[in-house]
Amino acid sequence: MSSITSIASEAPEMARSKAAVGALPTSEDQAKQLANLKAQLALRGFTVHDVSSGGWVIGRWDRTLFAAKLADLEAFLLRVGGQP
């Protein structure tokens, strides 16, 4: 139980450090955009996982791709035939 408490207490610090590198959405609009991109990619059979150091890993079957910014996720969605 103590490890859960320590993780919870570190969460705000981790969120600030991710926001500093641009990985986490900084506004409600960006959070909606991220959710939309994840959903659009999921509809096309891709998984999107948050990376603790910032960014996302997009995966399908045995292939993965790292996206450091929301723009990278959007560009990938366009490559696979989606509309952001």
N, C-alpha and C positions, 0 to 999 in steps of 0.2 A: 504494500500500500504506500510505503514511503517513496518508491520510485515514481508512482503516478503523481504524487504531490510535487516532487522535484521537477518532473516534466512540465506540469501545469505552471509552476512558478517560472520556468525558463521560457515558456511560450511567448510572452510579450517581447522579450529580448530577441528571440529568434525571428519573430514577425518584423521587428524593426530592422534587423540586419538583412532580411530578405527584401524588404521594401527598398532598402538602400541600393540594392543591386538591380532593382526593377523587376523582380520575379513575382512578387505578390501584387495583386491589383490594389491600387491606392484609393480608388473611389468606388462607389456603388455601381456606376456605369461600367467600370472595368471588371468588377466582379460578375456582373451580368454577362459581359462579353466573354469572359472566361468560361462561365457555365454554358453559354450558348455554343462556344467552340468545342467544348468537351462533348456536349450532346450531339452536335453535328458529326463529329468524328466517331462517336459511339454508334450512330446510325449507319455508318459506313464500315463498321467492324473493327475500329481502332480503339485501343485503351489509352488513356492519358493519366499518367501518375505524377503527382507532385514530387519534386526532389527536395530534400531537406536543405541543400545548399543553395537552392534557387533554381527556377526553371521547371521544365516538365519533360518526361520521357513518353514518347508516343510509341506504342507497340502494336504489332499485328503478327501473328504466327511466330516466326523466329527472327523477325526484323524489329529494330528499334531505331529511334531518332531522337536526339536531344534538341529541345527548343528552349532557348534562353529567355525569349521575350514573347509577349502576346502576339506581336507581329509575326514571329516565326510560326506560331500555331496557326495563325490566319493564312499565311502563305502555304503551309502544308495542306490545309483544308482546300484551298483553291487548286492545288496540284492534284488532289484526289477527286476533284469534281464537285466540291461543295460550294455553297454560298454563305459567306460570313454574315 
